[in-house]
Amino acid sequence: MMGAVEVAVTDEELIVAFALVRLDNPGLDLEEIAALVIRRLGDEAMLQFASHTLAVRDELRGTLFAAAVDHVLRVVLTMRGERD
């Protein structure tokens, strides 16, 4: 019997995944792109991202999927920084 393998996605990997999805889907807004990223990365990544949201906000506002989308958007917007 094999144990579960935990897949950890770094912020840098998340940014690359987000950028690739955005290139493939230029007409989507940021939240829709984040949702596609989560669907492509799978359930384990969704749980990882939702747990990060739980750690930051100390609560989950909605479903695990929505919390994971929130994390992806927070990482992307943080990495983008402020624009003039």
C-alpha positions as CSV (number, residue, x, y, z in Angstrom):
1,M,0.0,0.0,0.0
2,M,1.5,3.3,-1.0
3,G,1.2,6.5,1.1
4,A,-0.3,9.7,-0.2
5,V,2.1,12.0,-2.0
6,E,1.8,15.7,-1.1
7,V,2.4,18.1,-3.9
8,A,3.5,21.6,-2.8
9,V,3.2,24.4,-5.3
10,T,5.5,27.3,-4.7
11,D,4.5,30.9,-5.3
12,E,6.8,31.0,-8.3
13,E,5.3,27.9,-9.8
14,L,1.9,29.4,-9.2
15,I,2.8,32.6,-11.0
16,V,4.1,30.6,-14.0
17,A,0.9,28.5,-14.1
18,F,-1.2,31.6,-13.9
19,A,0.7,33.3,-16.7
20,L,0.4,30.3,-19.0
21,V,-3.4,30.0,-18.4
22,R,-3.7,33.8,-19.0
23,L,-1.9,33.5,-22.3
24,D,-4.3,30.7,-23.4
25,N,-7.3,32.7,-22.3
26,P,-6.7,36.4,-22.8
27,G,-10.4,37.4,-22.5
28,L,-10.9,36.1,-19.0
29,D,-10.7,38.2,-15.8
30,L,-8.2,37.4,-13.1
31,E,-10.7,35.4,-11.0
32,E,-11.7,33.2,-13.9
33,I,-8.0,32.6,-14.7
34,A,-7.3,31.7,-11.0
35,A,-10.2,29.2,-11.1
36,L,-8.8,27.6,-14.3
37,V,-5.3,27.3,-12.6
38,I,-6.8,25.5,-9.6
39,R,-8.7,23.1,-11.9
40,R,-5.6,22.3,-13.8
41,L,-3.4,21.8,-10.7
42,G,-5.9,19.5,-9.1
43,D,-7.4,18.7,-5.7
44,E,-4.2,18.6,-3.7
45,A,-3.2,22.1,-4.9
46,M,-6.7,23.3,-4.1
47,L,-6.4,22.0,-0.5
48,Q,-3.0,23.6,-0.2
49,F,-4.2,27.0,-1.4
50,A,-7.3,26.9,0.8
51,S,-5.2,26.0,3.8
52,H,-3.1,29.1,3.1
53,T,-6.2,31.2,3.0
54,L,-7.4,29.7,6.3
55,A,-4.0,30.5,7.9
56,V,-4.0,34.1,6.7
57,R,-7.7,35.0,7.3
58,D,-8.3,32.6,10.3
59,E,-11.5,31.5,8.5
60,L,-12.8,30.1,5.3
61,R,-15.3,32.3,3.5
62,G,-17.1,29.9,1.2
63,T,-16.1,26.7,-0.3
64,L,-12.6,25.2,-0.5
65,F,-12.5,26.1,-4.1
66,A,-13.4,29.8,-3.4
67,A,-10.7,29.9,-0.7
68,A,-8.2,28.5,-3.1
69,V,-9.1,31.1,-5.8
70,D,-8.7,33.8,-3.1
71,H,-5.1,32.5,-2.4
72,V,-4.1,32.4,-6.1
73,L,-5.4,36.0,-6.6
74,R,-3.6,37.2,-3.4
75,V,-0.3,35.7,-4.6
76,V,-0.7,37.1,-8.1
77,L,-1.6,40.6,-7.0
78,T,1.2,40.6,-4.4
79,M,3.8,39.5,-6.9
80,R,2.5,42.2,-9.4
81,G,3.1,44.9,-6.8
82,E,1.8,48.4,-7.2
83,R,1.6,49.9,-10.7
84,D,2.0,53.6,-11.5
